[in-house]
Amino acid sequence: MSEVRLRLERVERRFRTEAGELPVLRGAELTLHAGEIVALVAPSGTGKSTLLHLAGLLERPDAGEVVIGGRPAGTLSDDARSALRGRAIGFVYQFHHLLPEFTALENVVLPQMAIGTGEKEAARRARELLAGFGLEGREAHRPGRLSGGEQQRVAIARALANRPGLLLADEPTGNLDVATAEQVFAQLLAAVRGAGLAALIATHNPELAARMDRVVTLRDGQVVAA
């Protein structure tokens, strides 16, 4: 059995509303192994983004445990969680969230330098990744001068920059036209498979979901096979 990169153990998440407490996740459990790409397909409002935020250590569960690469995160300090997130987890969102004042190259360099990678090595890695996504000659362009598909390719390169063991993606092609979405998704899958990552990818597109290794959904606050 390959290495476990993500394990959610009876995770609960509740939100306070004017009408009272709203339970979103109720003992959710999920395990992802290295080399496994899992689609998360569920209706809006069922907790997909919440699940991804918990898995990515952006939020803390109200109960249960999140284990990243064999390391339980529940008792870690905020600084330790941030350090683990920066090294072990890559994120891709529907909207690229690139820093507009920096070039494509700089957007991929910065997260590497944040964990202590030297600038020269970070730039080499960034150029390698951007070239792999067909962005040679676009490295010096700021996001505003890139197409939507190019921006999302830069965002994927950024997510892969620190060689994470786990990739989390929330509707990564949902903001693109059909043809561009197909191209970007194919490149994303190839990059993830090539690096042997574990990946959890939320999507509303059943055709994209069918190309992953398995499909899960959220039902009554729990993760179940779709």
Sequence and secondary structure as in RCSB ss.txt:
>XXXX:A:sequence
MSEVRLRLERVERRFRTEAGELPVLRGAELTLHAGEIVALVAPSGTGKSTLLHLAGLLERPDAGEVVIGGRPAGT
LSDDARSALRGRAIGFVYQFHHLLPEFTALENVVLPQMAIGTGEKEAARRARELLAGFGLEGREAHRPGRLSGGE
QQRVAIARALANRPGLLLADEPTGNLDVATAEQVFAQLLAAVRGAGLAALIATHNPELAARMDRVVTLRDGQVVA
A
>XXXX:A:secstr
   EEEEEEEEEEEEEETTEEEEEEEEEEEEEETT EEEE   TTSSHHHHHHHHTTSS  SEEEEEETTEE TT
  HHHHHHHHHHHEEEEESS    TTS HHHHHHHHHHHTT  HHHHHHHHHHHHHHTT TT TT  GGGS HHH
HHHHHHHHHHTT  SEEEEESTTTTS HHHHHHHHHHHHHHHHHHT EEEEE S HHHHTTSSEEEEEETTEEEE
 
